[in-house]
Amino acid sequence: MPALRKMEMAEIEKMAPKASNGERAAIARQYDELLADYAVGDFCEVTLEEGENRATVKSRFVSAATRKGWDLEFKRTKGDALRFKIVEPKSLEVGV
């Protein structure tokens, strides 16, 4: 049986990504800024630009929402649009 322990905050902070000036970090900041004026309960529609990949854009929004402590509930769409609702994260506790 594997051993399991709760990590201390100092250990978690050491794992956090450091500020970066790379292309990925710049893209992450852009998506963070896109969500800056939104809150839990808001519905959003994203219109993809030509050449953008749906899965990539969706993943970037999910990552940005996660950094803000949110989950996103995506609605089915066709074409060049993504729609989602910003929601509170689901509990990680068993049985909740």
Residue frames relative to the residue before (quaternion, step in Angstrom):
aa qw qx qy qz dx dy dz
M 1.0000 0.0000 0.0000 0.0000 0.00 0.00 0.00
P 0.4291 -0.7072 0.4894 0.2762 3.62 -0.83 0.88
A 0.4471 -0.6588 0.5334 0.2856 3.55 -1.24 0.48
L 0.1054 -0.7878 0.6062 0.0276 3.58 -1.02 0.84
R 0.0646 0.7868 -0.6120 0.0482 3.56 -1.00 0.83
K 0.4809 -0.6380 0.5172 0.3067 3.53 -1.20 0.55
M 0.3849 -0.7393 0.5077 0.2179 3.56 -0.83 1.01
E 0.4708 -0.6533 0.5210 0.2832 3.54 -1.19 0.66
M 0.6418 -0.5485 0.3736 0.3842 3.58 -1.17 0.62
A 0.6227 0.5455 -0.3483 0.4397 3.62 0.98 -0.75
E 0.6461 0.5085 -0.3167 0.4729 3.61 1.02 -0.75
I 0.6512 0.5217 -0.3074 0.4576 3.55 1.00 -0.87
E 0.6563 0.5209 -0.3100 0.4493 3.58 0.95 -0.89
K 0.6254 0.5368 -0.3385 0.4540 3.60 1.07 -0.67
M 0.6716 0.4992 -0.2928 0.4627 3.59 1.13 -0.63
A 0.5301 0.6540 -0.4093 0.3519 3.59 1.17 -0.51
P 0.5295 -0.6341 0.4490 0.3406 3.57 -0.99 0.77
K 0.4312 -0.6913 0.5245 0.2470 3.53 -1.04 0.81
A 0.6179 -0.5163 0.4225 0.4161 3.55 -1.22 0.44
S 0.0416 -0.8116 0.5818 -0.0343 3.50 -0.87 0.97
N 0.3221 -0.7414 0.5581 0.1873 3.51 -1.19 0.57
G 0.4183 0.7301 -0.4508 0.2979 3.57 1.25 0.22
E 0.7201 -0.4472 0.3220 0.4217 3.53 -1.36 0.17
R 0.6573 0.5133 -0.3191 0.4501 3.60 0.92 -0.86
A 0.6557 0.5027 -0.3109 0.4698 3.57 0.96 -0.85
A 0.6345 0.5281 -0.3298 0.4580 3.59 1.01 -0.75
I 0.6441 0.5046 -0.3151 0.4808 3.58 0.99 -0.83
A 0.6345 0.5293 -0.3293 0.4570 3.59 0.96 -0.85
R 0.6538 0.5066 -0.3159 0.4649 3.60 0.94 -0.85
Q 0.6264 0.5381 -0.3396 0.4503 3.60 1.01 -0.77
Y 0.6825 0.4691 -0.2894 0.4800 3.60 0.90 -0.87
D 0.5972 0.5408 -0.3577 0.4722 3.60 1.09 -0.65
E 0.6644 0.5026 -0.2983 0.4659 3.58 0.97 -0.87
L 0.6173 0.5508 -0.3479 0.4410 3.60 1.04 -0.72
L 0.7330 0.4068 -0.2298 0.4944 3.60 1.05 -0.72
A 0.4195 0.7638 -0.4322 0.2320 3.60 1.27 -0.22
D 0.7571 0.3939 -0.2175 0.4737 3.61 0.95 -0.77
Y 0.6097 0.5525 -0.3411 0.4546 3.58 1.28 0.19
A 0.1562 -0.7812 0.6002 0.0720 3.55 -1.28 0.41
V 0.7025 -0.4210 0.3514 0.4537 3.54 -1.34 0.17
G 0.7440 0.3606 -0.2984 0.4769 3.55 -0.92 0.99
D 0.5932 0.5764 -0.3672 0.4255 3.59 1.21 -0.38
F 0.2746 -0.7083 0.6254 0.1785 3.54 -1.22 0.69
C 0.1016 -0.8108 0.5761 0.0179 3.57 -0.94 0.87
E 0.1364 -0.7504 0.6385 0.1031 3.53 -1.22 0.60
V 0.1570 -0.7746 0.6106 0.0496 3.55 -0.90 1.03
T 0.1620 -0.7607 0.6208 0.0982 3.55 -0.88 0.94
L 0.3533 -0.7577 0.5147 0.1902 3.55 -0.62 1.16
E 0.3853 -0.6814 0.5675 0.2553 3.54 -1.12 0.68
E 0.6663 -0.4977 0.3628 0.4203 3.55 -1.22 0.43
G 0.8039 0.2744 -0.2233 0.4781 3.55 -0.92 0.97
E 0.5639 0.5863 -0.4018 0.4206 3.61 1.23 -0.17
N 0.3766 -0.7215 0.5456 0.1997 3.54 -1.10 0.80
R 0.5153 -0.6735 0.4393 0.2965 3.60 -0.77 1.08
A 0.6881 0.4968 -0.2890 0.4428 3.56 0.82 -1.02
T 0.6511 0.5156 -0.3172 0.4578 3.59 0.98 -0.80
V 0.6664 0.4919 -0.3008 0.4727 3.58 0.88 -0.93
K 0.6368 0.5246 -0.3229 0.4638 3.58 0.95 -0.87
S 0.6615 0.5133 -0.2991 0.4577 3.57 0.89 -0.94
R 0.6608 0.5063 -0.3098 0.4593 3.59 0.96 -0.82
F 0.6466 0.4919 -0.3244 0.4844 3.60 1.03 -0.70
V 0.6223 0.5311 -0.3410 0.4631 3.60 1.00 -0.76
S 0.6581 0.5066 -0.3060 0.4655 3.58 0.94 -0.88
A 0.6574 0.5025 -0.3117 0.4670 3.59 0.93 -0.87
A 0.6487 0.5085 -0.3157 0.4700 3.58 0.97 -0.82
T 0.6324 0.5339 -0.3269 0.4563 3.58 0.98 -0.83
R 0.6417 0.5188 -0.3261 0.4612 3.60 0.98 -0.80
K 0.6970 0.4366 -0.2657 0.5030 3.61 1.16 -0.54
G 0.5406 -0.6435 0.3896 0.3767 3.59 1.28 -0.03
W 0.5589 0.5956 -0.3820 0.4323 3.58 1.21 0.52
D 0.2668 -0.6656 0.6517 0.2473 3.48 -1.48 0.06
L 0.2605 -0.7381 0.5954 0.1809 3.55 -1.26 0.36
E 0.1859 -0.7458 0.6297 0.1127 3.55 -1.03 0.84
F 0.2029 -0.8064 0.5479 0.0914 3.56 -0.36 1.25
K 0.2881 -0.7272 0.6036 0.1545 3.52 -1.13 0.82
R 0.5557 -0.6083 0.4454 0.3504 3.59 -1.10 0.64
T 0.0691 0.7798 -0.6181 0.0709 3.54 -0.97 0.93
K 0.2734 -0.7174 0.6097 0.1971 3.51 -1.33 0.29
G 0.7440 0.4159 -0.2824 0.4402 3.54 -1.25 0.30
D 0.7533 -0.4153 0.3030 0.4103 3.51 -1.22 -0.64
A 0.5901 0.5672 -0.3772 0.4333 3.61 1.08 0.61
L 0.1357 -0.7231 0.6695 0.1024 3.52 -1.27 0.62
R 0.0713 -0.7826 0.6173 0.0383 3.58 -1.01 0.80
F 0.1003 0.7954 -0.5928 0.0763 3.53 -1.00 0.83
K 0.3147 -0.6923 0.6143 0.2108 3.49 -1.39 0.35
I 0.3579 -0.7053 0.5691 0.2249 3.56 -1.02 0.83
V 0.0007 -0.8154 0.5757 -0.0607 3.57 -0.73 1.12
E 0.6027 -0.5140 0.4544 0.4074 3.52 -1.34 0.27
P 0.5412 -0.6177 0.4406 0.3626 3.60 -1.03 0.62
K 0.5101 -0.6266 0.4934 0.3221 3.52 -1.15 0.64
S 0.5582 -0.6172 0.4397 0.3377 3.55 -1.07 0.72
L 0.3600 -0.7319 0.5418 0.2030 3.54 -1.08 0.77
E 0.5051 0.6594 -0.4219 0.3635 3.57 1.28 -0.08
V 0.5035 -0.6475 0.4840 0.3050 3.54 -1.05 0.79
G 0.8252 0.2363 -0.1842 0.4789 3.54 -0.98 0.90
V 0.6085 0.5401 -0.3692 0.4492 3.59 1.21 0.15
